[in-house]
Amino acid sequence: MEKGAFCISTMASSNIAVLLTIGVITVLVIRIIYVINRSRKPLHPKSPQSLSTLIVLGSGGHTAEMLNLLYVLQTERFKPRYYIAAATDNMSLQKALVFEDSLLGKEALKEVGGAEFMQIYRSREVGQSYITSVGTTLVAIAHALWLMIKIRPQVILCNGPGTCIPLCVIAFLFKVLGIRWSSIFYVESIARVRKMSLSGLLLYKLHMADQLFVQWPQLKEKYPRAHYVGRLM
């Protein structure tokens, strides 16, 4: 009798655990679908409130393209601005600082606290082995998590560097968990004519970017959910 009762109790506990697991997964899937659908809606343009903005810079032409994009933005609406570049990228933040100085003037910059400049660890350096990159990837994710908790941006702007992926993934998870809603805007590099970069492809396939823009009609044809905006440079 006692053995039978024990078996029934064990089966009941197992069933409850299974039902709870199914329930959690169902709620999580519904939440992800809700986040993806809501992310497709445009940012409220008529709101007078400024939006804290995280700007991800990258070596090579990524930073030049991003700064060209910032020139046409309403900078008063997107502030404070937080610039992030890879820890091994020594030039991008310098260029961003020059941009901010030319935009506002040094005294104005100090007065309004319009910009901050930060660095982030890279998941993998060029030529680094995949085995050793496992450890550096974990460090990069932890660092990205700390930065996202510290900054809590409302808008994220990125255009291709791999350093944007951990930040965007964490931002998406924050939206799913209801911690913070950060709108992710990705502009594919003008150098990408027929195929997206790996960063752009990940954000597109996983539906993590709220809006994804391309600069060539060939990419729009291949990736119909992207927005074609023409060449920005």
N, C-alpha and C positions, 0 to 999 in steps of 0.2 A: 504493500500500500504506500509506504513512504517512498519507495523507489519510483513508483508510478507518479506520485505527486511531484517528485523532484524532476522527472522527465517533462511533465506538463509545464512546470514552472520554467524550466530551461527553454522549452520551445516557445513559450509565451514571451520570454525575455528576448529571444532571437527574433521573433516576429516584430516586436516593438522596435528593436534596433534597426531592422530592415525598413520598417515603415518610416521611422525617423530619418534614416538616410535618404530614402526616396523623397520624403517631404522636403528636406534641405536642398537636395539636388533640383527638385522642381521649382522651389522658390528662387534658387540661384539662377536657373535658366530663364525664368520669367523676368527676373531683374535685369539680366544681361540683354534680353530682347528689348525691354523698356529703355535701357540706357542707349542702345544702338538706335532705336527709333527716335528718341528725344534728341540724340546728338545730331541728327540730320536737320533739325530745325535751326534756322539762322540765329545768330546772337542778336539780342534786342538792340537795334541801332539807336533808338531814341532815348535810351536811358542816359541821364546826365552823369551817372556815377562813373568814375574812372575805374579801369580794370587792371589789376596787378598782372603783369605779363612776364612770362619766362621765355627768353630768346636763346635758342640753342645755336651756337656757332660751330663751324668746322673749318679745318685747314683747307688750303687751296682756294678754289673759287666759291666754296659754300659761304664763307663770311662776306665776300664781296657782293654776292647775290642777295644775302640777307640784309645787308646795310642799304642796298639799292631799294629793297622792298620797304624798309623802315622809313626811307625818305618820303614815301607817298602816304604813309599812315598818319592818322591824326594822333600825334604823340601825346597831346593833352588827354586823350581818352585812354591811352594805353600806358598807364603809370601806376605805381613805380615799375620800372623795367629791371629785370634781373637777367644779366648776360651770363651764360655758362659755356665754357669751352673745355676741351680735354686737357688734362694736367700736362700733357706733353706738347700742347699747342701754345707756343710762346708769342704768337703774333696776333691771333684773333681778338683777344681782349684789349690789346693795345689799339687795334683799329676801331673797336667799339668805343673805347675811351675817347679817341679823337673824334669819332662821330658825335658822341654826346656833347663834347666841348664845343664843337662847331654848331650844334643844334641849339644849345641853351646858353652857352657861356659858362665858364667855371663858377662864377659867383652864383648864377641862377641855379646851376646844378646842385651846389651845396645847399642852397636855400630851400629848394623843393624836395630834395632827396630823391631825385628822379631816377637814379640808376645805381645798381650794385653789380659788381663783377666777381664771378666765382669760377672755380675749376672743379672738374669731376674726373675721377679715375676712369680710364678706358677699359672696356671688357677685354679687348685683344689688340695688341700692337701689330703693326705690319711685320710679317715674318715670324711672329710668335707661334710656337707649336700649340696644337689644340689641347694637348695634355696639360700644359702649364696654364693655358687660358681658362681652364675650369676654375682655378683658384682666383685669378684676377677678375673673372666674371662675377663671382660671388661677392668679392670686395666692391666691385663697381655697382652691383645691385644694392648692397647695403648703403653705400655712399649716396646713391641716387635716392633711396628711401629717406635718408636723413635730410637731404636737400629739399625734397618735396614736402616733408613735414615742416621744415623751417620756412620755406617760401610760401607754400599754399597758394599757387598762382590760380587766377581765374582764366587766363588764356595762356596757351603754349604755342609758340611759333617755331617751326623747324623746317629745314629744307634738304635733309639728306644725310648729315653726318651720323655715324653709327652710335654716337653718344646720346642721341635723342631717344633711342629705343627703350633703354631701362626707364627713363623718365616718363615716356608715354605709357608704357605698360603699367607703371605704378599709378599714374594719373587715371588710367582706365579702371584699375582695381579700386581706387578710391571712389570713383563714381558708382561702381557696382555695389560697394559696401556702404555707400551713403556718407562717406567721410568728407569729401570735397568734390565739387563739380568744376573740373578744368576743361575748357573747350580747347581741343587740339586742332590746329590748322597747319597742314603740311603743304608746302609748295615744292614740287619736284624741280630739280635743277634743270636749267636750260640745256645742259649738256646731254640730258636724257631725251633722245628724239623718238626712238622706237621701243624702248624697254625701260621700265622703271628701275630705279636703284633698289637694292635689297631692303633698305629702310622703308622706302615708299611702298614696296610690294608687301612687306609685313603689315604695315598700317592699313593698307587697302584690303588685303585678304582677311585680316582679323577684325575689320570694321572698327578699328580703334580711333581713327581720325574723324573728327566731326565734319571737317571739310578738307578735301584733298584736291589740289590744283595742279594742272599740268600746263606746259607752255607750248606744246606742239599738238596739232590736231590728230596726228597718228596715235598718240597716247590716249587721247579721248576715245578714239574708235576701239582701241584695244581694251581700255578700262572705262566702261561706260558710266560708272558711278563717279568718276573724277570730273572736275570742272575745268573746262578749257578757258584760259584767260589771255592767251596770246603771250608774246614774249615781253617780259618785264624789264629786260636790260636794254 
